[in-house]
Amino acid sequence: MSRPIFEVIALTVQDAQAAESGGADRLELVTDMAADGLTPSVADFAAIRAAVSVPLRVMLRIRDGFAPGGLDELCDRAAALRAEGAEEFVFGFLDADGAVDLAATAAVAEAVAGCRWTFHRAIDHSADRAAVRAAVGELPGLDTFLTSGAPAGVGAGLGVLAGELAKSGEPGYRQRILVGGGLRAEHVPELRAAGFDAFHIGGAVRAGGWTSPGDPARVAEWRALIDA
């Protein structure tokens, strides 16, 4: 069996280097965690890309919440990041009723055509998870759903996650489940035993929350826990 995927949020070069040295397989690049993670600048992406060799998934989100904001701006930011070498992305949008904003999500997917991407935790805040999966499941490049199974986090969503894993391979469920959002160390053994093979953390590898940098020792502890 292949080693599980371990993705860590990075905001800075220091974060990225800590995550890579601690054993992360991939980084999610964001800025402004006060808004739950927005698109980083091209300069920040370029600096991190130069500093580490692991794959980088770049957030495409320009406002707090799950509405897309300005689609033209989103697509322009995507184009600028691609021109700088970005190859993987993270995005996903809802409308005011909590349904997937398929037009916006498809437009951004088209803007990053040829790239792999993750539909992020907007699914956890949607009115109908199954409808989200059915709507976006065949969009080109989508290979991952980042989800905790519930708005409140993994602890509240374990049953939902297990139900979705059981549907693997069905339409809307062909993508990998990347478990993240309130993921705690005590959740990992149960999730691994159930068959989950991809995990995403951010604040858990920082001694003082989002104001402190990633700690390579904490990353290494999570790596060992996930691999156990």
C-alpha positions in Angstrom: 0.0 0.0 0.0 1.3 3.4 -0.9 2.2 6.0 1.8 -0.7 8.4 2.7 -0.6 11.9 1.3 0.2 14.5 3.9 -0.6 18.2 2.9 0.3 21.1 5.1 -0.8 24.8 4.8 2.0 27.2 4.2 1.8 31.0 4.2 5.6 31.8 4.0 8.9 30.4 2.8 9.7 29.5 6.5 6.4 27.6 6.7 7.1 25.8 3.4 10.6 24.8 4.4 9.5 23.6 7.8 6.7 21.5 6.2 9.0 20.0 3.6 11.7 19.1 6.1 9.2 17.6 8.4 7.9 15.2 5.7 4.9 16.9 4.0 4.2 15.6 0.6 2.4 18.7 -0.7 1.7 22.2 0.4 -1.5 24.3 0.2 -0.4 27.9 -0.3 -2.6 30.7 1.1 -2.5 34.1 2.7 -4.7 35.8 5.3 -5.9 33.0 7.5 -8.1 35.5 9.3 -10.3 35.1 6.2 -9.7 31.3 6.2 -7.1 31.5 3.4 -7.0 33.7 0.4 -4.9 33.6 -2.8 -1.2 34.4 -2.2 0.6 37.0 -4.3 2.6 35.9 -7.3 5.8 37.0 -5.5 5.1 34.9 -2.5 4.3 31.9 -4.7 7.5 32.4 -6.6 9.6 32.7 -3.4 8.1 29.5 -2.0 8.4 27.6 -5.3 12.1 28.5 -5.3 12.6 27.4 -1.7 11.0 23.9 -1.8 10.7 21.0 -4.2 7.3 19.5 -3.0 4.2 20.1 -5.1 2.2 23.3 -4.3 -1.5 23.7 -4.5 -2.4 27.4 -4.6 -5.6 28.8 -3.2 -7.8 30.7 -5.7 -10.1 32.7 -3.4 -10.2 36.5 -3.2 -12.8 37.1 -0.5 -14.0 35.7 2.8 -16.8 33.2 2.5 -17.6 30.9 -0.4 -19.0 33.3 -3.1 -16.5 33.8 -5.9 -16.3 37.6 -5.8 -15.0 39.0 -9.1 -14.6 36.1 -11.6 -12.4 38.2 -13.9 -10.1 38.9 -11.1 -10.0 35.3 -10.0 -9.2 34.1 -13.5 -6.5 36.9 -13.9 -4.9 35.8 -10.6 -4.9 32.2 -11.9 -3.3 33.2 -15.1 -0.6 35.2 -13.4 0.2 32.3 -11.1 0.3 29.8 -14.0 2.7 32.1 -15.8 4.9 32.0 -12.8 4.8 28.2 -12.8 1.9 27.2 -10.6 0.5 23.8 -11.7 -2.0 22.8 -9.0 -4.8 24.8 -7.4 -7.6 24.8 -4.7 -11.0 26.4 -5.2 -14.8 25.9 -5.1 -17.7 28.3 -4.8 -21.3 28.4 -3.4 -24.2 30.6 -4.1 -26.3 32.5 -1.5 -28.5 29.4 -1.0 -25.5 27.1 -0.3 -25.7 25.4 -3.6 -22.6 25.0 -5.7 -22.0 28.0 -8.0 -21.3 25.8 -10.9 -20.8 28.6 -13.4 -18.1 30.2 -11.3 -16.4 26.9 -10.4 -16.4 25.8 -14.1 -15.0 29.1 -15.2 -12.1 28.9 -12.8 -11.6 25.2 -13.8 -11.4 26.4 -17.4 -8.9 29.1 -16.4 -6.6 26.4 -15.0 -7.2 23.9 -17.7 -4.6 21.2 -17.7 -4.0 21.6 -14.0 -5.0 19.3 -11.1 -7.2 20.9 -8.4 -8.9 20.4 -5.1 -12.5 21.4 -4.4 -12.1 22.8 -0.9 -14.2 22.9 2.3 -17.0 24.8 0.6 -18.5 21.4 0.4 -18.8 21.2 4.2 -20.8 24.4 4.2 -23.1 23.5 1.3 -26.8 22.8 1.6 -26.4 19.4 -0.2 -23.0 17.7 -0.3 -24.2 15.0 -2.8 -25.5 17.7 -5.1 -22.1 19.5 -5.0 -20.3 16.2 -5.9 -22.7 15.4 -8.7 -22.4 18.9 -10.2 -18.6 19.2 -10.1 -17.5 15.6 -10.3 -16.8 15.6 -14.0 -15.1 19.0 -14.2 -11.7 18.6 -15.8 -8.7 18.5 -13.5 -10.6 17.9 -10.2 -8.9 15.1 -8.4 -9.5 15.9 -4.7 -12.2 17.0 -2.2 -10.8 18.7 0.9 -13.4 17.9 3.5 -14.1 17.4 7.2 -17.5 15.9 6.6 -19.2 18.7 8.6 -19.0 22.5 9.1 -17.8 22.0 12.7 -14.9 19.8 11.7 -13.7 16.2 11.5 -15.0 15.3 14.9 -18.5 16.0 13.8 -18.1 14.6 10.3 -16.6 11.1 10.8 -19.8 9.4 9.8 -20.3 11.5 6.7 -16.7 10.9 5.6 -17.1 7.1 6.0 -20.2 7.2 4.0 -18.5 9.1 1.2 -15.5 6.8 1.2 -17.8 3.8 0.8 -19.1 5.4 -2.5 -15.6 5.6 -3.9 -15.6 5.1 -7.7 -19.2 6.2 -8.2 -20.0 9.4 -10.2 -19.1 12.3 -8.0 -17.0 10.1 -5.7 -14.1 9.2 -8.0 -11.9 11.9 -6.4 -9.6 11.4 -3.5 -10.9 12.5 -0.1 -8.4 14.8 1.6 -9.4 14.9 5.3 -8.9 18.3 6.9 -10.6 20.9 8.9 -10.4 20.4 12.7 -8.4 17.3 12.2 -6.8 16.2 15.5 -4.2 13.6 16.2 -6.7 11.3 18.0 -8.8 11.1 14.8 -6.0 9.7 12.7 -5.9 6.0 13.8 -9.6 5.6 13.2 -9.4 7.3 9.8 -6.5 5.3 8.7 -8.2 2.0 9.8 -11.3 3.0 7.8 -9.1 3.4 4.7 -8.5 7.2 4.4 -5.2 7.9 2.8 -4.8 11.7 2.6 -4.7 14.3 5.4 -4.5 18.1 5.6 -3.4 20.2 8.5 -2.4 23.8 9.2 -2.6 25.2 12.7 -1.7 21.9 14.3 1.9 22.3 13.3 2.3 25.8 14.8 3.1 26.3 18.4 1.2 29.6 18.7 -1.6 29.4 16.1 -1.5 31.2 12.8 0.8 34.0 14.1 3.6 31.5 14.6 5.6 29.7 11.9 5.3 26.0 11.1 7.4 23.8 13.3 9.3 21.0 11.5 9.3 18.8 14.6 5.5 19.0 14.8 5.2 18.3 11.1 7.4 15.2 11.6 5.2 14.0 14.5 2.2 14.2 12.2 4.0 12.4 9.4 4.9 9.6 11.8 1.3 9.4 13.1 -0.2 9.3 9.6 2.3 6.6 8.5 1.8 4.4 11.6 
